[in-house]
Amino acid sequence: MSNDKKSRILTAARSVFLSYGYKRVNMNDIAEAAGVSRPALYVLFKNKEEIFIEAYLHWVDETIAQVEAAMAQTASPKDKLARAFEIWAVGPFEMTRASLAAEELVNCNFAFAQAAREQGYAIFEATVAPVVAKLSETLPGASRIGPSRIAHVLVSAVRGFKQTAATPDDMRRLIDELLLLSFGVEGPGLGEADQ
């Protein structure tokens, strides 16, 4: 089968998972949503777990493409990083607040999918590391830590924000404050009245 067909199946599977949640979806639901037969689905995927993992990684790839496009259209490293976190963290956070089924896919919290989740975060860290390198050029101690490790710390902190933020605006504020603490730069959400 072609990559286009596989991509179409993964997009359809994501839509079904986002609507109904992992546990309520079966292979027939995915095949029907993708417009393929169940046997054709099994040619590409051995089970629902594999489809879920690949649907998550497909979403990661699409999200990273959006992050890269937004960063390419943004001039300052500070704004690039703020846009990257808006797309990677705040947008999905909004989705998870609207739907428990969305939370399952976006947070990828199933034991069988942990490696995929960590892979997604590693891809995002690698995407923002060059921007972090630019921002950290003047930071004391940055040479001892390195941009990849700084990116890891930032992304890890934002992962934790999902547990404490009550609203998307809370999430934005936490990210803005993290950037302020880390680089001494204000994100787009911090104005004088907010400080």
C-alpha positions in Angstrom: 0.0 0.0 0.0 1.1 3.5 -0.7 2.3 6.0 1.9 -0.7 8.2 1.0 -3.1 5.4 1.9 -1.2 4.8 5.2 -1.3 8.5 6.0 -5.1 8.6 5.2 -5.6 5.6 7.5 -3.7 7.2 10.3 -5.5 10.5 9.9 -8.9 8.7 10.0 -7.7 6.6 13.0 -6.7 9.8 14.8 -10.1 11.3 14.2 -11.8 8.2 15.5 -9.6 8.1 18.6 -10.2 11.8 19.3 -13.9 11.3 19.0 -14.4 8.1 21.0 -11.3 7.3 22.9 -8.9 4.3 22.5 -11.0 1.8 24.5 -14.2 2.4 22.6 -12.6 2.1 19.1 -12.1 -1.2 17.3 -10.4 -2.1 14.1 -13.7 -2.1 12.2 -14.3 1.5 13.3 -10.9 2.5 12.0 -11.3 0.6 8.7 -14.7 2.2 8.1 -13.5 5.7 8.9 -10.5 5.2 6.5 -12.6 3.7 3.7 -10.6 0.5 3.6 -11.5 -3.1 4.4 -10.6 -4.7 7.7 -8.2 -7.2 5.9 -6.5 -4.3 4.1 -6.0 -2.6 7.5 -4.3 -5.7 8.9 -1.9 -5.7 6.0 -0.4 -2.5 7.3 -1.1 -2.8 11.1 -1.1 -5.8 13.3 -3.4 -4.4 15.9 -5.1 -1.3 17.4 -2.2 -0.5 19.6 0.1 -0.2 16.6 -2.4 2.0 14.9 -2.7 4.2 18.0 1.1 4.6 18.3 1.5 5.4 14.6 -1.4 7.8 14.7 0.2 9.6 17.6 3.6 9.8 15.8 1.8 11.0 12.6 0.2 13.7 14.7 3.7 14.5 16.1 5.1 14.8 12.6 2.3 17.2 11.5 2.7 19.3 14.7 6.5 19.5 14.2 5.9 20.7 10.6 3.6 23.4 11.9 6.2 24.4 14.6 8.9 24.6 11.9 6.8 26.6 9.6 5.8 29.1 12.4 9.4 29.4 13.5 10.6 30.0 9.9 8.1 33.0 9.7 9.3 34.5 13.0 12.4 36.6 13.3 13.5 36.7 16.9 14.6 33.5 18.7 12.3 34.5 21.7 9.3 34.7 19.4 10.3 31.4 17.7 10.4 29.6 21.0 7.1 31.2 22.2 5.4 30.1 18.9 6.8 26.6 19.2 5.4 26.1 22.7 2.1 27.6 21.6 1.7 25.0 18.9 3.3 22.1 20.7 1.9 22.6 24.2 -0.9 25.2 24.4 -3.0 24.0 21.4 -3.0 20.4 22.5 -3.7 21.5 26.1 -6.8 23.2 24.8 -7.9 20.0 23.0 -7.4 17.9 26.2 -9.6 20.2 28.2 -12.4 19.8 25.7 -12.3 16.0 25.5 -11.1 13.1 27.5 -10.7 11.1 24.3 -8.4 13.9 23.0 -6.4 13.6 26.2 -5.7 10.0 25.6 -4.2 10.6 22.1 -2.5 14.0 22.8 -0.9 12.8 26.1 -0.3 9.3 24.9 -0.4 8.0 28.4 -1.0 4.3 27.8 1.8 2.0 28.9 2.1 0.4 25.5 2.7 3.9 24.0 5.3 5.4 26.4 8.2 4.9 24.0 6.3 6.8 21.2 5.5 9.6 23.7 9.1 10.0 24.6 10.1 9.9 21.0 7.6 12.7 20.3 9.1 14.9 23.0 12.6 14.1 21.8 11.7 15.3 18.3 10.3 18.5 19.7 13.3 19.1 21.9 15.6 18.6 18.8 13.4 21.1 16.9 13.7 23.8 19.5 17.4 23.2 20.5 18.8 25.5 17.8 16.6 28.3 19.0 17.5 27.6 22.6 21.2 27.7 21.5 20.7 31.2 20.1 18.9 32.4 23.2 21.5 30.8 25.6 24.6 32.3 23.9 24.8 35.0 26.6 23.6 33.0 29.6 26.2 32.3 32.3 26.6 28.5 32.7 24.9 27.7 29.4 28.2 26.3 28.0 28.3 23.8 30.8 24.8 22.6 30.2 24.4 22.9 26.4 21.4 23.8 24.3 20.1 20.3 23.9 20.0 19.8 27.7 18.5 23.3 28.2 15.8 22.4 25.6 15.2 19.1 27.5 14.7 21.0 30.8 12.3 23.5 29.2 10.2 20.9 27.5 10.2 18.8 30.7 9.0 21.8 32.7 6.2 22.5 30.2 5.2 18.8 30.4 4.6 19.4 34.1 2.6 22.5 33.4 -0.2 20.3 32.1 -0.7 19.1 35.6 -0.9 22.5 37.2 -2.4 24.8 34.6 -6.2 25.2 34.9 -6.7 27.0 31.6 -4.9 27.6 28.3 -4.1 31.1 29.6 -2.6 29.6 32.7 -0.4 27.4 30.5 0.7 30.4 28.4 1.5 32.4 31.5 3.6 29.5 32.9 5.5 29.2 29.6 6.1 32.9 29.5 7.4 32.9 33.0 9.6 30.0 32.3 11.1 31.8 29.3 11.6 34.9 31.5 13.3 32.9 34.2 15.4 31.0 31.7 16.5 33.7 29.3 15.4 37.0 30.8 13.0 37.5 27.9 9.3 38.1 28.1 7.0 35.9 26.0 4.0 37.5 24.2 1.7 36.9 27.1 3.6 38.9 29.8 2.9 42.6 29.9 3.8 45.1 32.5 0.5 44.6 34.3 1.0 40.9 34.5 4.3 40.9 36.2 
